[in-house]
Amino acid sequence: MENTNKYVVRLYNEWKQHGKIVLSLDYDSTLFPYHTIDNQDDIDRTIHLAKLARETGAYIVIFTASDPSRYPEIMEYCQKIGIQVDSINKNPIDLPYGTNGKIYYNINICDRSGISNALDILETAMYMVRGDQHSPSDIG
């Protein structure tokens, strides 16, 4: 792993240490098309990787600036596309250091903060974890 991106290594190590990570997903223009940018390929990739991350061991948190009145719509849409959401704008689990205004996540996927790079990090670390989960000793 010495030539691997340090952020991939960090996410991989956290996943291995805890068995699960917290995956934060923005909603508009990340999971759901929004009029400010045409990025359907990124949205499709986010949906695909979020489903795989859930299977691999991830809590899914929607981290959005949307008004709470949209939360039922967001939950319904995520269910429709096959993403099981643990929470919206709140931590999905109790944290040892509290919840002081910011949700905790191991990685955040958002169209406003380098979605392609974040997806690359998530995908690489996830496949490393999945490879560990299905080692040759598991197959025989």
C-alpha positions as a Markdown table, in Angstrom:
| # | Residue | x | y | z |
|---|---|---|---|---|
| 1 | Met | 0.0 | 0.0 | 0.0 |
| 2 | Glu | 3.0 | 2.3 | 0.1 |
| 3 | Asn | 2.2 | 3.9 | -3.3 |
| 4 | Thr | -1.5 | 4.2 | -2.5 |
| 5 | Asn | -3.1 | 7.6 | -2.0 |
| 6 | Lys | -2.9 | 8.6 | 1.6 |
| 7 | Tyr | -6.6 | 9.3 | 1.7 |
| 8 | Val | -7.4 | 5.9 | 0.4 |
| 9 | Val | -5.2 | 4.4 | 3.0 |
| 10 | Arg | -6.8 | 6.4 | 5.8 |
| 11 | Leu | -10.3 | 5.4 | 4.7 |
| 12 | Tyr | -9.3 | 1.7 | 4.2 |
| 13 | Asn | -7.7 | 1.6 | 7.7 |
| 14 | Glu | -10.8 | 3.2 | 9.3 |
| 15 | Trp | -13.0 | 0.7 | 7.5 |
| 16 | Lys | -10.9 | -2.2 | 8.7 |
| 17 | Gln | -10.6 | -0.9 | 12.2 |
| 18 | His | -14.3 | -0.3 | 12.8 |
| 19 | Gly | -15.9 | -2.7 | 10.3 |
| 20 | Lys | -18.2 | 0.1 | 9.0 |
| 21 | Ile | -17.8 | 3.6 | 7.9 |
| 22 | Val | -20.1 | 6.6 | 7.8 |
| 23 | Leu | -20.6 | 7.6 | 4.1 |
| 24 | Ser | -22.1 | 11.1 | 3.8 |
| 25 | Leu | -23.9 | 11.9 | 0.6 |
| 26 | Asp | -25.1 | 15.3 | -0.6 |
| 27 | Tyr | -28.5 | 15.1 | -2.3 |
| 28 | Asp | -29.0 | 17.7 | -5.0 |
| 29 | Ser | -26.6 | 17.2 | -8.0 |
| 30 | Thr | -25.0 | 14.2 | -6.1 |
| 31 | Leu | -27.8 | 11.7 | -5.9 |
| 32 | Phe | -30.6 | 13.6 | -7.6 |
| 33 | Pro | -30.3 | 15.7 | -10.8 |
| 34 | Tyr | -30.5 | 19.4 | -10.1 |
| 35 | His | -30.7 | 22.3 | -12.6 |
| 36 | Thr | -27.4 | 23.9 | -11.6 |
| 37 | Ile | -25.1 | 21.3 | -13.3 |
| 38 | Asp | -25.4 | 18.5 | -15.8 |
| 39 | Asn | -23.5 | 15.7 | -14.1 |
| 40 | Gln | -25.6 | 12.5 | -14.6 |
| 41 | Asp | -22.5 | 10.3 | -15.0 |
| 42 | Asp | -21.4 | 11.4 | -11.5 |
| 43 | Ile | -24.8 | 10.8 | -10.1 |
| 44 | Asp | -25.0 | 7.4 | -11.6 |
| 45 | Arg | -21.6 | 6.5 | -10.2 |
| 46 | Thr | -22.5 | 7.8 | -6.8 |
| 47 | Ile | -25.6 | 5.7 | -6.7 |
| 48 | His | -23.7 | 2.6 | -7.8 |
| 49 | Leu | -20.9 | 3.1 | -5.3 |
| 50 | Ala | -23.2 | 4.0 | -2.4 |
| 51 | Lys | -25.1 | 0.7 | -2.9 |
| 52 | Leu | -21.8 | -1.3 | -2.9 |
| 53 | Ala | -20.5 | 0.6 | 0.1 |
| 54 | Arg | -23.7 | -0.3 | 2.0 |
| 55 | Glu | -23.1 | -4.0 | 1.2 |
| 56 | Thr | -19.5 | -3.7 | 2.2 |
| 57 | Gly | -20.3 | -2.0 | 5.5 |
| 58 | Ala | -21.3 | 1.6 | 5.5 |
| 59 | Tyr | -23.9 | 3.7 | 7.2 |
| 60 | Ile | -25.5 | 6.1 | 4.7 |
| 61 | Val | -26.1 | 9.7 | 5.8 |
| 62 | Ile | -27.7 | 12.3 | 3.6 |
| 63 | Phe | -25.9 | 15.6 | 4.3 |
| 64 | Thr | -28.0 | 18.3 | 2.7 |
| 65 | Ala | -28.8 | 22.0 | 2.9 |
| 66 | Ser | -32.4 | 21.1 | 2.0 |
| 67 | Asp | -35.3 | 22.2 | 4.2 |
| 68 | Pro | -36.5 | 19.5 | 6.5 |
| 69 | Ser | -39.8 | 19.6 | 4.6 |
| 70 | Arg | -38.0 | 17.8 | 1.8 |
| 71 | Tyr | -36.8 | 14.9 | 4.0 |
| 72 | Pro | -39.7 | 12.6 | 3.1 |
| 73 | Glu | -39.2 | 13.2 | -0.6 |
| 74 | Ile | -35.4 | 12.5 | -0.2 |
| 75 | Met | -36.1 | 9.3 | 1.7 |
| 76 | Glu | -38.7 | 8.2 | -0.8 |
| 77 | Tyr | -36.3 | 8.9 | -3.7 |
| 78 | Cys | -33.4 | 7.0 | -2.1 |
| 79 | Gln | -35.6 | 4.0 | -1.4 |
| 80 | Lys | -36.8 | 4.1 | -5.0 |
| 81 | Ile | -33.2 | 4.0 | -6.3 |
| 82 | Gly | -32.2 | 1.3 | -3.9 |
| 83 | Ile | -30.2 | 3.2 | -1.3 |
| 84 | Gln | -31.0 | 2.5 | 2.3 |
| 85 | Val | -30.5 | 5.7 | 4.3 |
| 86 | Asp | -29.7 | 5.7 | 8.0 |
| 87 | Ser | -30.3 | 9.3 | 8.7 |
| 88 | Ile | -30.5 | 12.8 | 7.2 |
| 89 | Asn | -28.3 | 15.6 | 8.7 |
| 90 | Lys | -27.7 | 13.7 | 11.9 |
| 91 | Asn | -25.2 | 11.0 | 13.0 |
| 92 | Pro | -26.5 | 7.5 | 12.4 |
| 93 | Ile | -24.8 | 6.2 | 15.5 |
| 94 | Asp | -23.8 | 7.5 | 19.0 |
| 95 | Leu | -20.4 | 8.9 | 18.9 |
| 96 | Pro | -17.9 | 8.8 | 21.9 |
| 97 | Tyr | -17.1 | 12.5 | 21.4 |
| 98 | Gly | -20.6 | 13.9 | 21.0 |
| 99 | Thr | -22.5 | 15.6 | 18.3 |
| 100 | Asn | -21.7 | 19.2 | 18.4 |
| 101 | Gly | -23.3 | 20.7 | 15.3 |
| 102 | Lys | -21.5 | 18.8 | 12.6 |
| 103 | Ile | -22.3 | 15.2 | 11.5 |
| 104 | Tyr | -19.4 | 12.8 | 11.5 |
| 105 | Tyr | -18.4 | 11.0 | 8.3 |
| 106 | Asn | -15.4 | 9.0 | 7.1 |
| 107 | Ile | -15.9 | 10.4 | 3.6 |
| 108 | Asn | -18.3 | 12.9 | 2.1 |
| 109 | Ile | -19.5 | 12.8 | -1.5 |
| 110 | Cys | -20.7 | 16.1 | -2.8 |
| 111 | Asp | -20.8 | 17.9 | -6.2 |
| 112 | Arg | -19.4 | 21.0 | -4.6 |
| 113 | Ser | -16.3 | 19.3 | -3.1 |
| 114 | Gly | -14.5 | 17.2 | -5.7 |
| 115 | Ile | -17.1 | 14.5 | -6.3 |
| 116 | Ser | -14.9 | 12.6 | -8.8 |
| 117 | Asn | -11.9 | 12.5 | -6.5 |
| 118 | Ala | -14.0 | 11.5 | -3.5 |
| 119 | Leu | -15.6 | 8.7 | -5.5 |
| 120 | Asp | -12.2 | 7.5 | -6.6 |
| 121 | Ile | -11.1 | 7.3 | -2.9 |
| 122 | Leu | -14.3 | 5.6 | -1.9 |
| 123 | Glu | -14.1 | 3.1 | -4.7 |
| 124 | Thr | -10.4 | 2.2 | -4.2 |
| 125 | Ala | -10.7 | 1.8 | -0.4 |
| 126 | Met | -14.0 | -0.2 | -0.8 |
| 127 | Tyr | -12.5 | -2.7 | -3.2 |
| 128 | Met | -9.5 | -3.1 | -1.0 |
| 129 | Val | -11.9 | -3.9 | 1.9 |
| 130 | Arg | -14.1 | -6.2 | -0.3 |
| 131 | Gly | -10.9 | -8.0 | -1.4 |
| 132 | Asp | -10.0 | -8.6 | 2.3 |
| 133 | Gln | -13.6 | -9.8 | 3.0 |
| 134 | His | -13.3 | -12.4 | 0.2 |
| 135 | Ser | -9.8 | -13.7 | 0.7 |
| 136 | Pro | -8.8 | -17.1 | -0.7 |
| 137 | Ser | -9.4 | -18.6 | 2.7 |
| 138 | Asp | -13.0 | -17.6 | 2.5 |
| 139 | Ile | -13.5 | -19.3 | -0.9 |
| 140 | Gly | -12.2 | -22.8 | -0.1 |
